[in-house]
Amino acid sequence: MNVELPYGEATLPARLPERTRSLSNTEAVTPAPVADLQAAVGEALARPLGLPRLGELVKPDATVTIAFDDATVPSYGPIRSVGIEAVLAELATAGVSRRQVTLICANALHRKLRPAELARILGAGLVAEFGDRLLCHDAEDPSALVSLGPTPEHGYPVVTHRLVAESDLTVYVNAGYMRGFNGGWKSVCVGLSTYATIRVTHTPDGMSMSVHGNRMHAVLDEMGRHLESRLGRRVFKIDTLLADPLRVAKVVAGSVDDSRRAILSAMGTMFPPRRELARERFDVLVYGVPDDSPYAVFSHVNPILTLISSGLGYLGGLVEAVGAPGCTVILATPVPERWDRVAHPSYPEVWERVLGLTRDPHEIMRRFADDYARRPEYIEAYRGHYGFHPVHAIFAVYPLKRLSRIGRVIVVGPRDPAVPRHLGFEVAASVEEALARAETIHGRDCAIAHVRQPAPARPE
């Protein structure tokens, strides 16, 4: 079997044994794009799920907040601007002027976006019109945060942006789903929250991309119910299913819970449970890692994002689903050691200091998460200099949890072998060399899977 593996910005040819099974980490069914995006959004707003139309939720003197996904959601078409404009038009019919509306980017602990970057995802017109009524969430600004207390069931702390707490209506425009990872109450209870709330779900065992029975969203649903109960009003949501990073396949609107259910229902056939992709369990899994990450938009990847966040995290879901205990994972990537010290200020230190001491994500969370969440120099970079929050680098290494199932990781073709070796990974000059090494461990008839990964999603 001859394959071309993603390899940084290029591809790497490899010859795999005939017995290799090819599996896909992409959707089983690709939905067709809508013919008319504006019409699709308008129809969703005209028939909201579980809530009245927007015009029935406000009075003419209402203040309204429209929140939207940041650029880490790989959606680069016009859905954010089309959704916002459609909401503004609905509000106008109820007598709410555009001047009564504030726009906020729900960037959570991700970096804030510069005006030019906001223009890339919203359009220059909205950025110019809204001016200082367009802002990015600041999870470290006490004056902008409101605590709603703990949830009654499990005592989860719920903190949200003051705009959500004080506006007469909050509308959220979701720009797309990454399997079951985002959308739903994650939009508000993470995107517009702070570390005290986000840390509840962002743990080595807490985060999940599952479309079916997502444990992370069970926690977020509890937070969302508490938020609406405390505020005494509902959050209105637009949710989006993408055909590809530029085109929309489906738009729904209404309550947060109903909108998410509708999207997940549509995604059910696209993403069947990963464990059902193969009956056998594989001793070796082979795939390539492109220079791509949701956390590198308007920036570039680094070793943590390449080897851990993408290599074991976003691209490694099939390892747990179909990998045999002690399996070998072969990753093709040049993984250059380069760091964007503006966008990812705490990442180099986490790489050297934290990963130089341990690769146990639970130990990393216990020993380092709270420390980095409070580091003043890095917090200043987040608040005023377009850097990711310092604890984000800690979150990004949590996919190391998959090493509990993996026997070894062999990185093929690194520019500097010292980079993967810093994590205890092995290196090989070619996929064939890595496979020969794996066969000496698992046997010459070992089960091998080639995993086809999604194409990189980058803004134009």
Secondary structure by P-SEA (a helix, b strand, c coil): cccccccccbbbbbbbcccbbbbbccccbbbbccccaaaaaaaaaacccccccccccccccbbbbbbbbccccccccaaaaaaaaaaaaaaaaaccccccbbbbccccccccccaaaaaacccaaaaaaaccccccccccccccccccccccccccbbbbccccccccbbbbbbccccccccccccccccccccccccccccccccccccccccaaaaaaaaaaaaaaaaacbbbbbbbbbbcccccccccccccaaaaaaaaaaaaccccccccccccccccbbbbccccccccccccccccccccccccccccccccccccccbbbbbbbcccccccccccccaaaaaacccccccccaaaaaaccaaaaaccaaaaaaaacccccccaaaaaaaccccccccccbbbbcccccaaaaaaacbbbbccaaaaaaaaaaaaccccbbbbbbbccccccc
